[in-house]
Amino acid sequence: FSDSSKIKFSYPRTVEELLQQVASLHEPTNTSPTPPSLIIVDRLESFLSGPGGGSHSGFHPVEQSCAAHLAALLCDTAAFLTQVLEQRGSSSAPCRIIASFLSEVNIGHTGGDPSATDPILDVLNRYFQVLRKKEFQCPFINTSLLPT
């Protein structure tokens, strides 16, 4: 791999650690020599659910606020990194975000209400320009957020 195609894996345990790691992408040590052109966050629901594991009825305004904060920070960071990539004439611009989110609604934890919506997914929809919902055979991941 060349210097410009390095992959860095990170495994934050809490939403606070995730927020810190995303925010740190604005620091010069993380943009030199080449800033990231892709940010992947797997299992967003594990960071955004309450301590009880997050049933649909357990989502509270705190989780919605946290989802908004995280989504806004991810969008801001991608915009910042895109600007850095463009200033450096990189062909990797723009920086993109891929995030997976398993909605409680999609796995049937809504008491059978077919019209139920996931309040966390509603919040994420407000921040990401494009939402692609895919149904996979694998029961563990069935919704992907793929902003452009």
C-alpha positions, 0 to 999 in steps of 0.5 A: 500500500502506498502512503495515500492508501493506508487503512486505519481501524479504530474500535471505540467502546462508547459514543463519547470515544466515537465522538472524540475520534471523529472530532480528532480527524480535524487535527493536523496529525490526522490530515498529514500527509493524506487525510482520510477520504472515507469514514466507516462507522459500523453498528451506529445503533450500538452507540445510540441505544440506551444502557438497557440495550435499546428497545424501540420504546426505550429511545429517549430524547437523550438518544435522539440528541446524541444521534443528532450530535454524532450525525452533525459531527460526521457531516462536518468532518466529511466536509472539512476533510473534503476541503483539505483533500481538494486543496491538496489536489487529491483525486480522492475527494470528496470524503464520504461516510458509510454507516450501518444502523440496525433499526429496531423497527426493521427487526420487529421490536415495535410490538407489531405496529407496521406504521412504526418509525424509528425515532433515531433513524428519523434524526439520522435522515435529517442530517444525511443527504442520501439514505439507502435502505437495503434489506439483506439476508443477514439479520445483523445488518439491514439498513445502510446510510450512504451519504454522498 
